[in-house]
Amino acid sequence: MQRLALAFRCFFCILSRGALSDELRAALGLKEPDPPAADFVDGAVEIVSFLQRDSRLVDFLMEDVSAYDDEQIGAAVRTVHDQCRDSLKRYFDLVPVIDGVEGTFTSLGGTAVAQNPALVKFLGNVPAGVPQGGLLRHKGWVAKKVDLPVPARGLGVIAPAEIEIE
């Protein structure tokens, strides 16, 4: 008899509210479904999406530029570069891994870089073990803070097609 009463309560709750109450959910042993975990693919697509939205980077990269002369490409690159840089600054707090002068000797002793091998890529004639330093060829980048918006589009959509209605 209790199951029949529970079934009626569930039926009328769904009929009137469109969902089960917390009390009925508990009585049935149901819990709220966990929200889907953010997938790294979603994050990657969102990054490309905002670079496309803010600077048309994907359009620029997918265009065949062989028909244009260097001056035309240079003018387009300057605009795309400025807009992409602004987008990156909006969503990321990027800092150099090593804040030094490229082309000069850099010592790694006692730095956080020496403790984390993922922060440095050694080039050239690399000895066994961790080198004490070398010529800085690229400062590297690390994201101190990431503030990506929640993906608003469906999975994999970088930019929707645009159709103008006249």
C-alpha positions in Angstrom: 0.0 0.0 0.0 2.9 2.4 0.7 4.3 1.9 -2.8 0.9 2.8 -4.3 0.7 6.0 -2.2 4.3 6.9 -3.2 3.5 6.3 -6.8 0.5 8.6 -6.6 2.5 11.3 -4.8 5.2 11.0 -7.5 2.6 11.2 -10.3 0.9 14.3 -9.0 4.1 16.0 -8.1 5.5 15.6 -11.6 2.1 16.6 -13.0 1.9 19.8 -11.0 5.6 20.8 -10.7 7.2 19.1 -13.6 9.8 17.3 -11.3 10.0 15.3 -8.1 10.4 17.1 -4.8 13.5 16.6 -2.7 11.4 14.6 -0.2 10.1 12.2 -2.9 13.6 12.0 -4.5 15.0 10.9 -1.0 12.1 8.4 -0.5 12.9 6.8 -3.8 16.7 6.8 -3.1 17.4 9.1 -6.0 20.1 11.8 -5.9 20.7 14.8 -8.1 22.8 13.8 -11.1 26.3 15.2 -10.9 26.9 18.0 -13.4 29.0 16.8 -16.3 32.7 17.4 -15.7 34.3 20.0 -17.9 36.2 18.2 -20.6 39.6 19.6 -21.7 38.3 19.4 -25.3 35.5 21.8 -24.3 38.2 24.2 -23.0 40.3 23.9 -26.1 37.4 24.5 -28.4 36.3 27.5 -26.2 39.8 29.1 -26.5 39.8 28.7 -30.3 36.2 30.0 -30.3 37.0 33.2 -28.5 40.0 33.8 -30.7 37.7 33.4 -33.7 35.0 35.6 -32.3 37.4 38.4 -31.2 39.9 38.3 -34.1 38.7 35.9 -36.8 41.9 34.0 -36.2 40.5 30.7 -37.6 39.3 32.5 -40.8 42.8 34.1 -41.2 44.6 30.8 -40.7 42.3 28.8 -43.0 42.6 31.3 -45.8 44.9 30.6 -48.7 47.2 33.6 -48.6 49.4 32.6 -51.5 47.7 35.0 -53.8 48.5 38.1 -51.6 51.7 40.0 -51.5 53.7 40.3 -48.2 52.5 43.9 -47.6 48.8 42.8 -47.7 49.5 39.9 -45.4 51.5 42.1 -43.0 48.6 44.5 -42.7 46.2 41.7 -41.9 48.6 40.1 -39.4 48.9 43.3 -37.5 45.2 43.5 -36.9 44.8 39.8 -36.1 47.8 40.0 -33.8 46.5 42.9 -31.8 43.0 41.4 -31.4 44.4 37.9 -30.4 46.7 39.5 -27.8 43.8 41.4 -26.3 41.7 38.2 -26.1 44.5 36.3 -24.4 45.0 39.1 -21.9 41.2 39.1 -21.2 41.0 35.4 -20.3 44.6 34.5 -19.1 47.1 36.0 -16.8 50.3 35.0 -18.6 53.8 35.4 -17.2 57.2 34.3 -18.4 58.6 31.1 -17.0 62.0 32.8 -16.8 61.9 36.6 -16.9 65.3 37.1 -18.4 66.8 38.5 -21.6 66.7 36.0 -24.5 70.2 35.2 -25.8 71.9 35.7 -22.4 73.2 33.1 -19.9 70.6 32.0 -17.4 71.4 30.2 -14.2 68.8 27.7 -13.0 70.3 27.0 -9.5 67.8 27.4 -6.7 64.9 28.4 -8.9 61.5 26.9 -9.1 62.3 26.1 -12.7 65.1 23.7 -11.5 62.5 21.9 -9.4 59.9 21.4 -12.1 61.2 19.8 -15.3 57.9 20.7 -17.2 58.9 24.4 -17.0 62.1 24.1 -19.1 63.0 22.4 -22.3 66.7 21.9 -22.7 68.2 22.2 -26.2 71.5 21.4 -27.7 74.3 19.3 -26.1 72.4 18.4 -22.9 74.4 16.6 -20.2 73.1 13.8 -18.0 71.2 15.3 -15.0 69.8 18.8 -14.7 72.2 21.5 -16.2 73.0 24.5 -14.0 72.1 26.9 -16.8 72.5 27.9 -20.4 71.6 30.5 -23.0 67.9 31.5 -22.7 66.4 31.0 -26.2 62.7 31.4 -25.2 61.3 32.8 -21.9 58.4 30.3 -21.9 54.9 31.1 -20.7 52.8 29.9 -17.8 49.2 30.8 -17.0 49.0 32.3 -13.5 45.2 32.6 -13.8 42.7 31.3 -16.3 39.2 32.8 -16.5 37.5 31.1 -19.4 33.7 31.6 -19.9 31.4 28.6 -19.7 31.0 27.2 -23.2 27.8 28.5 -24.6 27.7 26.5 -27.8 27.3 22.9 -28.5 30.4 20.6 -28.3 32.9 21.3 -31.1 31.3 24.5 -32.4 34.0 27.1 -32.8 31.9 29.6 -34.7 28.4 29.2 -36.1 27.8 29.9 -39.8 26.4 33.3 -40.3 23.4 33.9 -42.6 22.1 37.3 -43.3 18.4 37.6 -44.0 17.4 40.4 -46.3 
